[in-house]
């Protein structure tokens, strides 16, 4: 039986990058679930569109944060995937993950640490009753929770900056890779880990090479050793929306080649810039999030 993969998108439009991700799973024989809170323009027929409220609705966010939806979609997405682990058996994939081949969990697990206690959550699956998932659910179901792995110096710093600490005042990544890393190692479940290159054969610091021409990569060779290829939407979006850029991958690049291979019209769905510089500044200040 083929495992089901699922992702979440918050926003009115899907660029060529998200469409390429979804289509890659479809073409691999694994039609993905696309969870949405609102309609998107030109929804793809190669994804199974579902209501995101099936996983995380306003009652959860109202209970713990007094609002229907968290202001930062990245933190909302971090918490969403925790609840997805608890409520379904789906494999979570970010909307910028390319399927080199079908994604299959091993005894209910699929993850790959970047380094000790830091586990990227771009591709993620743990069993519903996993001790780490239960601990994560408890962690995200609290208001003003300070990360239990933080040093006293880090706690002092954030308390100086904020009168009331919430998840939205924490650096990006704390509710995701840092938290999963902490709890997975705390429960001993790191024994189920895959090698980093199995899910992330190209590291984030090399994301610019996805646009390099001619491409230095052979997709068939990547497929031999890896299941996933993360396309790092944040870095790609930043590069493709600079002054003079068209929002589409240059001909001859790996991204251009992949779009052609899966019949994705990048010109029809160019990338539109939506990065948060404030979040990047926050990461630098607390110096907590290493690149993956």
N, C-alpha and C positions, 0 to 999 in steps of 0.2 A: 504493500500500500504506500502511495506517495504522500509525504507530509504536505500540509497546507502552509503556505507562507502568507503573511499579512503585513500591511503597513498602514500608516496614518498620514493624511495630508490635510493641513489647515491653510486655507487660502482659496481664492476663486479660480486660479489658473494652474495648469500643469505645463511645465516647460518640456522641451525635448528630452531633458535629462531624466525627469520622473517617468515620462512615457517610455523612454528607452529601458529603464529599470523594469517597469511592469511588463513590457513586451518581451524582455529577455527571459523572464520566468515563464510566460505564456508559451514562448517558442521552445522552451525546455520541457514542455509538457506539464507545467505546474502553474495553472491559472491562479494569479495572486488575488487576495482579498484587499480591496482598497477601502479603508474606513474614512468616511467624510462626515463632518458636522453640517456642511452646507453644500449645495450643488457647485460643481465646477463646470467651466465652459468646455464644451466638446468632450464629454467623458468618454474614455476609451472602452471599446467593447471587448478588449482582451484582459479586462480586470473585472472581478466580481465586486460590484459597488455595495457597500454595507453602511448602515448608520452607525457612526462612532459611539453613539449613546448606548449601544448594546454593551459596550465595554466600560465606558466612563462617561456618565451623564452629569447633569448639573447637581444632582442630589449629593454626589460625592464631594464635588468642589464647594458646594454651599455648606456642607457639613463641617469641612475642615478649614475653608478659607473665606466663606461668606460671599462667594461670587459664583457665577455660572461657569466661568472659564478662566483659567490662569492667564495673566497678561502676556507672559513669555511662552510662545508655542513650543520652545525647546524643552522647558521644564514640564509643560503639559504633556509633551510627547514622552519624556522620561517616565512619568508616573503612569501614563497610558499603557506603556509596555509592561510595567509591573502587573497591572490589573489584567492585561491580556494573558500573561503567564498563569495567573490564578484562575481565570475564567474559561480558558480554551487550551487546546493542545497545539495551537498554531506556532510556527516559527516566526519571530519578528524579524523583518528586514527594513532597514531605512529605505526611504524612497529614492535614494541614489546608489543602491546596491545593484550591481550587474550579476546575473546568474551565469557563471561559466558552465555550470551543469546543475541538475536538480539539487535542491537543498534538503538534506536528510539529517535528522537528529539521531544520535547514538544513545540508546537507552534513555531518551527524553532530553538529552543535553546537546547543545551546540553553542560554543563560545570559544574565544581565543584571546588569552591575555596578551596585552602589549608588554607589560612587565609586571612584577609582583604587585598585587593589590590595585592594579589599574586594568580593567577589562572593558574594552570598547564594546558598546552595545548596538553597533550597526547591524550585526547578525546575532540573534540571541534566542536561545530556548533552554528553559529549565522546567522540570516537571512541576505540576501544580502544587504538590505537597513538598517540594524541595525546601529544606530548612532555610536556604538563602532567600528564596522567594517569599517565604512566610516572614522572615526578618525584614525584607525590603518592604513588604506590604505594611508592616507595623511602622517602619520608618517614615514612609510617605503619608501615612494616615495620622499625622500629627502636625499641629501648628507650632511654629517656633522651635522646631527640633534642630539642635546643634549636632553636626556630624560627630558620632562618638569616637571616630578615629582622629579627629583634629587635635593638634597640640594646644596647650594652654595659650601659647603666643598667638595662634591663629584665632582662637576664640576671643581673646582680648581685642584683637584687631577688628574683627567684624562687629563686636559689641560697641566699640568706639565709633564705628561708622554708622550704625543703625540703632535707633532707640528700641525697635522691636524687630527681632530677627525672624525672617520667614524664608521659605525656599526661594522666593523671588529676589531676596537680597543676597543669596549665596552665589558664588561664581558658577558659571556654566560648567556642567560636568559633574558637579558634586552629587546631584540626584541621579546621575547616570553611571558612567564608567567608574568613578571613585566608589560610589555606594555598592555597586555590584562587585567590584574588586574586594572591598572590605568584607562583605558578608559571605561571598563565595569562599574566600580564604579562611574566614572565621569558622565556617561550618565544615571545612575540609573537602568541599566539592570541586576544588581546583584539579582533582585527579581526573575529572572528566574533560579537561581542556584539550583543545586542538592546538597545533602549532600556529603561531600568529600568521605566518604566511599562507596557511590553509584558507583563511578567510580574508586576509589583507595582504595580498602579494605585492602591492605597491603601497608604500607608506604615505601618510598625509604630507610629509615634507617633500615628497616627490610628485605631488599632484599636478604640478605644472607640466610634467612630462606627458600627461594625458592629452595635452594640446600640442605637443612637439611635432614638428614635421621635418622629415618623414618620421613616422612613429618608430620608436626603438623596440616595440613590443611585438611578439608573435602570440596571437590569441590562443592558438592550438597548444603552444608550449605552456602558457599560463594555465590552461585547462588541465594539463597533465597532473599538476601538483596542487591545484587550488580549486575550491568550490565557488568562491565569491570573488568579486572585484569591486572594491569600494571606489566610487567615482568622486567623492569629496565635493559635494555641491557648494559648500561655502567658499572654498578656494577657487573652484571653477567659475562660480557666479561672479566672484570679485574680478577675475581676469577677463571674463567675457563681457563685462559691463563697464570697463574702463573707457575713457574718452576715445572715440573713434572705433570702438569695437562694435560688432553687429549682434552680439548675443548668441552667436552660433559657432560651432567648432571649426577650425581651419581645415580645408581639404588636405588629406594626407595624414591627419592626426588620428590617434586611436579612437577618440570619441566620434570623429567623422566616419571612420571605417565601421564602427559598431552601429551607428545610425543607419548607414547604408545596408548593413547585414540584416537589420531587423525592420527595414522599410519605415523608418522614422524620419519625417520631414522636419528637420531642425529649423528651416527658414519659416515654416508655418507656426512654430512654437518656440521662439527665441527666449533666452533667459532674461529675466528682468531682475535688476538688483534689489535685494531686500535685506542685506546684512545689517546687523546692529553693531556699530562701532562702540557703543557703550558697553556691550557685553565683552568685547575684546579688551577694552580698557580694564574692566573688572577682573578678568582672568590674569592680566599682567600684574595688577596690584596685589592679588593674593598669591600669585605664583603657584597655583595649584594644579593646573591642567597641562600635562605634557602632550605634545603632538603624538598622534597615533600613526 
